[in-house]
């Protein structure tokens, strides 16, 4: 079970349409490190870049965070979704191999860096993997 997260401008008070396209921020999947969607072409390469950008957009430009179900979430909620992933899942070696994964921090599965989709990991104790391209 997982959920995608987006950043978007507030809706027009007259017609209810968002003023620009949504920006995909990443996906939270149970038992996995958070899949953070990075945008190297925008110089948004890691958690620090993305968090600074997200905070600016929400606090200064009035953008909103929402999940794929249209529920608005706060900055604090999004931060918690990304970082509070301390579940001891303990994946079996055969499961890791079948899912192209490695053991990650806090018993989570970590995506293998393949250079095409997953382009990096945030570090040994950071439950974040960096992704580019399309998400499912």
C-alpha positions, -999 to 999 in steps of 0.1 A, spaced: 0 0 0 14 34 -9 4 70 -16 18 97 -39 23 132 -28 21 165 -48 27 202 -45 3 225 -63 -10 261 -63 -41 269 -45 -73 267 -65 -89 297 -81 -116 310 -57 -139 316 -87 -136 285 -108 -119 260 -85 -92 251 -110 -55 250 -98 -35 277 -115 -6 253 -125 2 217 -129 9 196 -98 45 187 -90 50 151 -79 70 150 -47 73 113 -42 57 81 -30 53 65 5 51 27 4 48 6 35 81 -11 45 102 10 20 123 41 22 104 72 9 108 76 -28 115 113 -32 110 126 -67 140 149 -75 143 173 -104 180 178 -114 170 200 -143 156 224 -116 186 220 -93 164 200 -69 188 171 -63 182 159 -27 161 162 4 176 195 14 169 211 -19 134 197 -21 124 206 15 137 242 11 117 245 -22 85 229 -7 86 252 23 91 283 2 62 273 -21 39 266 8 49 295 31 56 322 6 36 314 -25 5 298 -10 10 263 -26 -6 233 -10 6 197 -3 -18 169 -10 -19 132 -14 -32 113 -44 -66 111 -28 -69 149 -28 -65 153 9 -46 185 19 -17 179 43 5 202 63 43 207 60 46 189 93 26 160 81 46 156 50 79 158 69 66 131 92 55 109 63 91 111 49 111 108 81 90 88 106 94 55 89 110 36 117 95 2 112 115 -29 117 102 -49 88 132 -73 85 130 -85 49 142 -119 39 172 -121 15 150 -138 -11 124 -110 -8 151 -84 -12 164 -101 -43 130 -106 -59 122 -69 -53 155 -55 -64 161 -40 -29 187 -37 -3 183 -36 35 178 1 45 177 20 77 153 10 105 145 -23 89 131 -7 57 138 -19 22 160 5 1 158 8 -37 189 -3 -56 205 26 -74 201 18 -111 208 53 -126 176 53 -146 149 55 -119 166 54 -85 196 77 -88 207 77 -52 201 72 -15 200 99 12 225 82 35 227 53 60 203 67 85 180 87 62 149 67 50 149 84 15 157 72 -20 160 97 -49 140 90 -81 136 107 -114 111 101 -142 76 87 -141 61 70 -110 35 43 -108 
